[in-house]
Amino acid sequence: MGAAKETQQDKPAVVERVNVALIADSAAALGKLQARTGMKKVDIVNRAVQLYEFLEAEMREGKELVVRDPDGIDRLVKIF
């Protein structure tokens, strides 16, 4: 009999707790995101950390972040 496949239910819900003090701009942005998405603050922060890690890794490799508007106009974004 082979090893059972690990599912999301098998993983602990919380791996690490972090107490974070947000500056005013970050607190306002978090509030806006919560209002727009209906998501919990913890879920927004978790996604933000994962997105930041991805973007930082990509940019460390020399890649650029480009935002394209609906008219097809590209804008290079500098975030770091």
BELHU-V115966 format. One record per run of one state. SS is the DSSP state (H for helix, E for strand, L for the rest). FROM is the first residue (numbers start at 0). TO is the last residue. If there is no record, write none. Layout:
SS_FROM_TO + SS_FROM_TO
//
This chain:
L_0_6 + H_7_9 + L_10_22 + H_23_36 + L_37_39 + H_40_59 + L_60_63 + E_64_67 + L_68_72 + E_73_76 + L_77_79
//
